[in-house]
Amino acid sequence: LRDGKHLAFLNFLDFISVCILLQANVFHTYHVLRANKIPAENIITFAYDDIANNPKNPFPGHVFNDYEHEDVYNGVVIDYHGKDVKPDIFAKVLEGDKELEKQGRKVLKS
């Protein structure tokens, strides 16, 4: 980036099935970036977000990515979830779509 800022683009695009481990890894990576002083406004996160509050989740509201049971869901800002996790929105975010930006949504600005 021209201004020397770090930017992270985290995504999990799975349109067919729920994959708990991949979403949990996205959430874990978010925390690693934040712990390394990457500002939340510099992270764009895509996740279908259907795990934490799924009725089949034995730990409602929590997502774990290892056996240490550290909740990686708590505190994650998911910018695009549910119906917004689809290829056309993903492409618009990568392209820095002005309409999404006008709606207050994060887009890549590089």
N, C-alpha and C positions, 0 to 999 in steps of 0.2 A: 504494500500500500504506500502511496506517496507520502503520507504524513507519518509513517513509521509506526503506526498503531498495529497491535496484534488483533486479528479477527479470527473467530472460529465459526465454522458452519457445521453443525451437528445434525445428522439426519438419519432417520430410520424409515424407509419407505417399503412397507410390506402390505400389498393390497389384497392378499389372498388369505393369509393366516396370521395368527398371533404368535410372535416369537419373543418370549419373555426375556431370554438372555440378551438379544440384540438391543431391545429397548433399555434394559437395565444397564448395558454398557454405555449407551448414549447418556443416560442420567449420571453414571459414574464419571464419565469424561467431563461432563459439565462441572462437577464438583472439583475435579483435578484442575481444570482451567481456572476456576474461581480461586482455588487455593494458591494458584500461581499468579494471582493478581490481574487476570484478564477480566476487565469490567463486563458485567452482565450485558450492557448495551452493545458490546462487541461480539456477542455470541448469538447466533441464530439457531434455534433448536426446532427440529421437526421430529415429532414422535406421535404415533397413532394414539397413544395414551389410553389404552384400554385394559391395562393390567391392574393398577393400584386399586381401583374401585370396582373391579370385576367381582361378581358374586362368588366366583370359584376361588378367589384369592383368600387363602387361610389367614392372611394378615392384612385386613382391609386398610387401604390408604398407604400401604408400604410396598416398596419394591427392593429386592436384594439381588446383588450380582455375585455374591460369594457366600461361603459358609460362616463368615464372621457376623452375619446378620446386621450389617450397617445399612440403614435405610438410605438408598441412593435417590429416592423419589422426592423426599422432603427438600424444599428449597429450590428445586429446578424450575426455571422459567421456560415453559414450552410455548414457543411463539406460534407454531402451526401444529394443530392436532385435529384428530377426527376427520371430518369431511375436507379439511384443508390439506391433508397429506395425500397429495396426488401429483402426478407428473407435471401437469400444466402450471400449477402453483409453484412447484419446485423450480421449474424453468424461469418463471417470472421473477422469483426471488433472486436467482442467479444473475438475471439480466438487469436487476435494479429497477424493476417495474415502478413507474411513477404513480400509477393508479393505486397500487398496494400501499405505496408510501403515503399517499394522500389520505388513506384510510387509517393511518397510524401504525401500519404493519412494518416490521423490519424487512429490509431488502439489502442485498449486497451492494456496497458503494465503493467499487475499486476501479 
